[in-house]
Amino acid sequence: MDQKEVEKTFQEFGDYVIAKAKANLKSAKKSASGNLSESLDYELKVSANSIQFDFYAEDYWKFVDKGVKGKISSAKAPNSPYQFGSGTGKKGGLRSAIDKWVIRKGLTNIRDKQGRFINRKQMVSMISSAIYNRGITSTQFFSKPFEEGFKQLPDEILEAYGKDLEKFLIKEIE
């Protein structure tokens, strides 16, 4: 059976989720390097007897989406399955990533409460410590568009399968 309608429906679903997720990242200002947004993609494989649909993204997408509980407080991501200090996310890896972010953002000439300049190493330490202790806020940049698009799928898939089946039966009868 030709599954063009079903394939089209899944492509629309994938396009919708990716476009909304990228827009959510941009509006939440959660893509400093653009790597996460650029990595978002999907793959659809349709064969006579099956459909395979996969989403792809940088490995850290789930931490941005679900957030991370801090060692001291989980207020920023109370429902997150991830937590610093429990083996998820090494503090050393966190500092390295923060250092690269500080460089990329060009954060210089920052002063402390006494008006003294803070060097990059101190800034990275302060930011890393705050994230480690208080966590990362959940954005649901991917989860929300996926859920919204998925809610539309069942009816659309049944309708698309019906159209494909009708075309198949007409072709078989002729």
N, C-alpha and C positions, 0 to 999 in steps of 0.2 A: 504494500500500500504506500502511495506517495504521501509524505507527511509535510508538505510545503506550508500548510496553514499552521500546523503545530510548531514547525521550525520558526516561522515568522513570529508567532506569539512569544516563543522563548527568546528570540532575538530582541523583540521589543521590551521584554522584561529585563534582560541583561543590559540593554542600552539605558533603560530608565534607572536601574539601580546604580550603574556606574556614573551616569550624569549627575544624579542627585547626590551621591556620595562625594564626588569631586566638588560640587557646589557647597555641600555642607562643610567640607574641609576648608575651603576658601573662606566661607563666612565665619567659621570658628577660628580662623587664622591658625590652623594646626598643620600647616605644611610649609615650614620655613625653607626647606631645600627644594620642595616640589617633588621629591622622590616618591613619597607615599601616593600622592595624587597621580603621578605618571605611571606608577606600577599597577594601578587598578585596571583590571581587565577581566574578561570571561571567555570561556571556550565552550562551544556547543558542537556536539557530534551527534548527528542523527543517522541511524541506520534503519534497515527494514524492521527490525525487532526491538530496537532500544533507542533511548535518548540519554546522552551523558551531558551534564551541564556543570561546569566548574567555574568558580570565581578565583581570581589571583590577586595578590597584593604583597607588599613588603612584609616580612615576618612580624614586624612590630605593630601591624594594623590593629590587632585585637586589643593591645594596651591603650591605644588612642581611642578606640571605639568603646570598650568596656570600662576604661579607667583602671587605676591601680590603687588599692588600699595602702595607706601609709603604715609604717611600723607603729606609730603612736595613735593615729586617727584614720578612720575609714569614711569620714564625712564626705569627701569629694567623690567617692565611688562606693557607696555602701553595698551595692548589689554585685560588685565585681568579683569574679572568681580569682583575681590576681592580687597578690600582696607582696610588697617589698619585705625582705627579711625572711621569707619562707622558702627561699631557694628560687623564687621567681624574680629574675632581674638581679644581676650582681651589682653591688654598689660600685665596684671598679669600672664596670661597663657603663654604668650610669654616668659616672664622672667624665669618662672619655666622650660619651655622646653629648653631654652638656658643654664640654670644652669646645667641641666642634660647632655646636649651636651658637655659643657666645662669639666665636670667631666669625661665623657666617653672618650673624646679625650685626657685627661690628660694634659690639657693646664696649665702649671705651669712655673714659672721663666720667665714670660713675663715682659718686661720693657717698660716704657713710653719713651717719647722723651728726658727726662732729665736723663734717666738711672735708675729711681727708679722702684722697683718691683711693679707690679699691683696685688692686691689681687683678689680672685675669684669674690667677690661681685662687685668690681669696673669693672672687665672685663665683667661680665654678664650685668651690667648696660650699658656699652659702646656698646656692641654688640646689645643688645635689642634696644637701642635708635637708632642705625644706621639702623637696620631692620625696626623699626617702622616708621622712617622718610623717608627712601629711598626705602623700599620694598624688595621683594624677586624676583630674576630673574626667568623668565619662562624657564622651561627645555623642555617641551613637550615630556617628556620621554614616556608617554603613548599615547598622542594624535597622534603623528606622526606614530608610528607603527600601531595604530588602523586605521588611514586614509589609509595608504599604503595597509594594509590587506583588508580593506573594498572595495577599488577600484578593487581588484581582485575577490571579492565575486560574483557580479552579473553574470558574465559569467560562473564562476565555479558552481554556484548554479543552473543556468538554465541547464547546462550540466549534473550535478549530478541528478537533478529532471528528466531529460530526460532518463538517464540510469535506475533510479528506476522505472519510468513509463513503460519503455520498458520491464523490468524484470517482472513487475506486469502483463502487458498485455499478455506476453508470457505464464506466469503461468495460467492466466485465460482462455486462448484459449486452452491450453492442457487439 
